[in-house]
């Protein structure tokens, strides 16, 4: 087979998602190196060619076939009304492992309390088309204008409302803005061009990439635990342990002891380890994970 055809062109998001995307790729086993002077990052896979694009534009380039596959938010797929294959949902964002929200916000003194109060008002946002469709759904007529940036400031200096993306709401609160309602939620998506998806070699490559990325993201919130347990205490210890399936139990050289290993949510570890110790577990080791594949 022609070696040139054995490549997929992958779009990586430039901007707010860039750093977290590179981190996820590294956990998935791909080392991506981004040179500040180039839009073509290197990757340690000779079957992948990377290009940096803004997330806002990614879906259009994937739809048009300029890219075989790309990473962008579902918000920008909807905004561009792009006809692409949604290969996988990759739930990670700039600051957290949860969806982001596009919210309508107003100043604290505003009388706007609901979507109906927006009739005849002005709204500034980068997510123009999605906002217009939301208003149309609720039979509200308002003027929606594209915001080139500094959107939060516009609500303070005269625009009636803004629709802005947020993860925690802290920036809105810092600017003395009040959320009224959520226009849409968005997660990061791995998307593919339809013709590329129909190509067996490219589809297999893209599916492999999706599997590894999802495994890396799932591993972000989990850790492994190993411990030694006397057989007389094993029942009590196992009652405390959650697991993806069941804990792995191995015999030790001492016939009265076993090794127990499991994978758990990281957020419960600080509560679980003291309980395990009291139940008889010894030599408890917590270790990070790169990928978890179901």
C-alpha positions as CSV (number, residue, x, y, z in Angstrom):
1,X,0.0,0.0,0.0
2,X,1.2,3.5,-0.8
3,X,3.0,4.8,2.4
4,X,1.7,8.3,1.8
5,X,-1.9,7.1,2.1
6,X,-1.1,5.4,5.5
7,X,-1.5,8.6,7.4
8,X,-4.3,10.5,9.1
9,X,-4.3,14.2,9.4
10,X,-5.2,15.2,13.0
11,X,-6.4,18.6,14.1
12,X,-5.4,19.6,17.6
13,X,-7.1,22.5,19.3
14,X,-5.0,25.7,19.6
15,X,-5.8,27.9,22.6
16,X,-7.5,27.0,25.9
17,X,-7.7,23.2,25.3
18,X,-4.1,22.9,23.9
19,X,-2.3,22.1,27.1
20,X,-4.8,19.7,28.5
21,X,-5.0,17.9,25.1
22,X,-1.3,17.4,24.9
23,X,-1.4,16.0,28.5
24,X,-4.2,13.5,27.5
25,X,-2.2,12.4,24.5
26,X,0.8,11.8,26.6
27,X,-1.1,9.6,29.0
28,X,-2.6,7.8,26.0
29,X,1.0,7.0,24.8
30,X,1.5,9.7,22.2
31,X,4.2,12.3,22.7
32,X,3.2,15.6,21.1
33,X,5.7,18.4,20.8
34,X,4.3,21.9,19.9
35,X,6.8,24.5,18.7
36,X,5.6,28.1,19.3
37,X,6.7,29.1,15.8
38,X,4.9,26.3,14.0
39,X,1.3,25.1,13.4
40,X,2.5,21.6,12.8
41,X,3.3,19.7,16.0
42,X,5.4,16.6,16.0
43,X,4.1,13.3,17.3
44,X,5.9,10.0,17.8
45,X,3.6,8.1,15.4
46,X,4.6,8.2,11.7
47,X,1.0,7.4,10.7
48,X,-0.3,10.7,12.2
49,X,0.3,14.2,10.9
50,X,-0.8,17.0,13.3
51,X,-2.1,20.5,12.6
52,X,-3.1,23.2,15.0
53,X,-6.4,24.9,14.5
54,X,-8.7,26.9,16.7
55,X,-11.5,24.7,18.2
56,X,-14.0,27.2,16.7
57,X,-12.9,26.2,13.2
58,X,-12.1,22.6,13.6
59,X,-15.4,21.0,12.7
60,X,-15.6,22.9,9.4
61,X,-12.1,21.7,8.4
62,X,-13.0,18.1,9.3
63,X,-16.3,18.3,7.4
64,X,-14.5,19.7,4.3
65,X,-11.9,16.9,4.4
66,X,-8.9,19.2,5.1
67,X,-8.5,17.1,8.3
68,X,-9.4,13.4,8.7
69,X,-10.0,13.8,12.4
70,X,-10.0,16.5,15.0
71,X,-10.7,17.5,18.6
72,X,-13.2,20.2,19.3
73,X,-16.1,21.1,21.5
74,X,-19.6,19.9,20.8
75,X,-20.6,23.6,21.1
76,X,-18.5,24.4,17.9
77,X,-20.0,21.5,16.0
78,X,-23.4,22.8,16.7
79,X,-22.4,26.4,16.0
80,X,-21.1,25.5,12.6
81,X,-23.9,22.9,12.0
82,X,-21.1,20.6,10.8
83,X,-21.8,17.2,9.3
84,X,-19.2,15.0,10.9
85,X,-18.9,11.7,12.6
86,X,-18.8,12.0,16.4
87,X,-16.3,9.2,17.2
88,X,-15.9,9.7,20.9
89,X,-16.8,12.0,23.8
90,X,-13.7,13.0,25.6
91,X,-14.8,14.7,28.8
92,X,-12.0,17.0,29.8
93,X,-11.7,20.8,29.7
94,X,-9.3,23.5,30.5
95,X,-9.6,23.3,34.3
96,X,-11.7,20.2,35.1
97,X,-12.9,16.8,34.0
98,X,-16.5,17.8,33.4
99,X,-18.6,19.5,30.7
100,X,-18.4,23.3,30.2
101,X,-21.6,25.4,30.1
102,X,-22.6,28.3,27.9
103,X,-24.7,30.5,30.1
104,X,-26.7,33.6,29.7
105,X,-25.5,36.2,32.2
106,X,-26.4,39.7,33.2
107,X,-25.3,42.3,35.7
108,X,-26.4,41.8,39.2
109,X,-28.7,44.8,39.0
110,X,-30.4,43.6,35.8
111,X,-34.1,42.9,35.8
112,X,-33.7,40.0,33.4
113,X,-34.8,36.8,35.3
114,X,-35.9,34.4,32.5
115,X,-35.6,33.9,28.7
116,X,-38.9,35.7,28.2
117,X,-37.4,38.9,29.6
118,X,-35.0,39.0,26.7
119,X,-37.6,40.1,24.1
120,X,-36.2,43.2,22.4
121,X,-32.9,43.0,24.2
122,X,-29.3,42.8,22.9
123,X,-27.0,39.8,23.6
124,X,-23.3,39.5,22.9
125,X,-21.7,36.1,22.4
126,X,-19.3,34.1,20.3
127,X,-21.8,31.3,20.1
128,X,-24.2,33.3,17.8
129,X,-26.1,30.5,15.9
130,X,-26.7,28.3,19.0
131,X,-28.0,31.3,20.9
132,X,-30.3,32.3,18.1
133,X,-31.7,28.7,17.9
134,X,-32.3,28.7,21.7
135,X,-34.2,32.0,21.5
136,X,-36.2,30.8,18.5
137,X,-37.1,27.6,20.4
138,X,-38.5,29.8,23.2
139,X,-40.2,32.2,20.8
140,X,-38.1,35.1,21.9
141,X,-36.9,37.9,19.6
142,X,-33.7,39.5,20.6
143,X,-30.6,41.0,18.8
144,X,-27.7,38.6,19.0
145,X,-24.3,40.1,18.0
146,X,-21.0,38.4,17.6
147,X,-18.4,39.1,20.3
148,X,-14.8,39.3,19.3
149,X,-13.7,38.9,22.9
150,X,-13.9,40.6,26.3
151,X,-17.5,39.4,26.3
152,X,-18.0,39.7,30.1
153,X,-17.1,43.4,29.9
154,X,-19.9,44.1,27.4
155,X,-22.6,43.2,29.9
156,X,-21.1,45.8,32.3
157,X,-20.8,48.6,29.7
158,X,-24.2,48.4,28.1
159,X,-25.2,45.2,26.3
160,X,-28.3,43.7,28.0
161,X,-26.9,40.2,28.3
162,X,-24.1,37.9,27.3
163,X,-23.8,34.2,26.5
164,X,-20.4,33.0,27.7
165,X,-18.7,29.7,28.4
166,X,-17.8,28.8,31.9
167,X,-16.5,25.8,33.9
168,X,-17.0,27.0,37.4
169,X,-18.7,30.4,37.1
170,X,-15.9,32.0,39.1
171,X,-15.0,34.5,36.3
172,X,-18.6,35.6,36.0
173,X,-19.0,36.2,39.7
174,X,-15.7,38.0,39.8
175,X,-17.1,40.5,37.2
176,X,-20.3,40.8,39.2
177,X,-22.4,39.0,36.7
178,X,-25.3,36.7,37.4
179,X,-26.2,33.5,35.6
180,X,-29.8,33.4,34.4
181,X,-29.9,30.1,32.6
182,X,-27.8,27.6,30.7
183,X,-28.0,27.8,26.9
184,X,-26.1,24.5,26.3
185,X,-23.5,22.2,27.8
186,X,-20.5,21.0,25.8
187,X,-17.9,18.3,26.1
188,X,-14.8,17.8,24.0
189,X,-15.4,15.5,21.0
190,X,-13.2,13.4,18.7
191,X,-14.7,13.9,15.3
192,X,-14.0,12.4,11.9
193,X,-14.6,13.3,8.3
194,X,-17.3,11.0,6.8
195,X,-15.1,9.9,3.8
196,X,-12.2,9.2,6.1
197,X,-14.5,7.2,8.4
198,X,-15.5,5.1,5.4
199,X,-11.9,4.3,4.7
200,X,-11.2,1.0,6.6
201,X,-7.5,1.8,7.3
202,X,-8.2,5.3,8.5
203,X,-11.3,4.2,10.6
204,X,-9.2,1.6,12.3
205,X,-6.5,4.1,13.1
206,X,-9.0,6.6,14.4
207,X,-10.8,4.0,16.5
208,X,-7.5,3.0,18.1
209,X,-6.8,6.6,18.9
210,X,-10.2,7.0,20.5
211,X,-9.8,3.9,22.6
212,X,-6.5,5.1,24.0
213,X,-7.7,8.6,24.6
214,X,-10.8,7.4,26.4
215,X,-8.6,5.1,28.5
216,X,-6.3,8.0,29.5
217,X,-9.2,10.2,30.4
218,X,-10.9,7.5,32.5
219,X,-7.6,7.0,34.3
220,X,-7.4,10.7,35.3
221,X,-9.9,10.1,38.1
222,X,-8.7,6.7,39.3
223,X,-5.8,5.2,41.1
224,X,-4.5,1.7,41.8
225,X,-4.2,0.3,45.4
226,X,-2.1,-2.6,46.5
227,X,-1.9,-4.0,50.0
228,X,-1.1,-7.1,52.0
229,X,-3.9,-8.6,54.1
230,X,-3.9,-11.5,56.5
231,X,-6.4,-14.1,55.4
232,X,-8.2,-13.8,58.7
233,X,-8.9,-10.1,57.9
234,X,-9.6,-10.5,54.2
235,X,-13.4,-10.6,54.4
236,X,-13.5,-7.3,56.3
237,X,-11.1,-5.6,53.9
238,X,-13.0,-6.8,50.8
239,X,-16.2,-5.2,52.2
240,X,-14.5,-1.8,52.0
241,X,-13.1,-2.1,48.5
242,X,-15.0,-0.9,45.4
243,X,-13.6,-2.1,42.1
244,X,-14.1,-2.0,38.4
245,X,-14.8,-5.7,38.5
246,X,-13.4,-7.5,41.5
247,X,-10.2,-7.0,43.4
248,X,-7.3,-9.2,42.3
249,X,-6.1,-11.5,45.1
250,X,-2.7,-13.3,45.0
251,X,-1.0,-15.7,47.4
252,X,2.1,-14.6,49.1
253,X,5.0,-16.8,50.3
254,X,3.5,-16.7,53.7
255,X,0.4,-19.0,53.4
256,X,-1.5,-16.8,56.0
257,X,-1.3,-13.7,53.9
258,X,-2.5,-12.5,50.4
259,X,-1.8,-9.5,48.2
260,X,-4.9,-7.5,47.2
261,X,-5.0,-5.1,44.2
262,X,-7.8,-2.9,42.9
263,X,-8.6,0.3,41.0
264,X,-10.8,2.9,42.7
265,X,-11.9,6.5,42.3
266,X,-9.1,8.8,43.5
267,X,-11.6,11.0,45.4
268,X,-12.4,8.2,47.9
269,X,-8.8,7.2,48.7
270,X,-8.2,9.6,51.6
271,X,-11.3,8.2,53.3
272,X,-10.6,4.6,52.4
273,X,-7.0,4.1,53.4
274,X,-7.5,4.7,57.1
275,X,-10.4,2.3,57.1
276,X,-8.4,-0.3,55.3
277,X,-5.6,0.1,57.8
278,X,-8.0,-0.4,60.7
279,X,-9.5,-3.5,59.0
280,X,-6.0,-5.1,58.9
281,X,-4.5,-4.1,55.6
282,X,-0.7,-3.5,55.7
283,X,1.9,-2.2,53.2
284,X,-0.7,-0.1,51.4
285,X,0.6,1.4,48.1
286,X,-1.3,3.9,46.0
287,X,-0.1,4.4,42.4
288,X,-1.3,6.6,39.4
289,X,-2.7,5.1,36.2
290,X,-2.1,6.1,32.6
291,X,-5.0,4.3,31.0
292,X,-8.0,2.3,32.1
293,X,-9.7,0.3,29.3
294,X,-12.9,-1.5,29.9
